[in-house]
């Protein structure tokens, strides 16, 4: 399996922490592609990441509108 390359372009928010793991909302570039919004668990000390969700700018805008209506 090919190695996944990533770069955290912008750290937006740490939503929670549990031990060495943090749930973060960031802008991440995957495999040298344009950065997308990214929500996932990270363990930076061990260089590990959990499964997550990536969103385009448009998807993030729609999600923000939905959250604004419900929160």
RAKA-V839684 format. One record per helix or strand. SS is the DSSP state (H for helix, E for strand). FROM is the first residue (numbers start at 1). TO is the last residue. Records with the same first field share a line. If there is no record, write none. Layout:
SS->FROM-TO  FROM-TO
//
This chain:
E->6-18  21-30  36-43  48-55
H->57-70
//
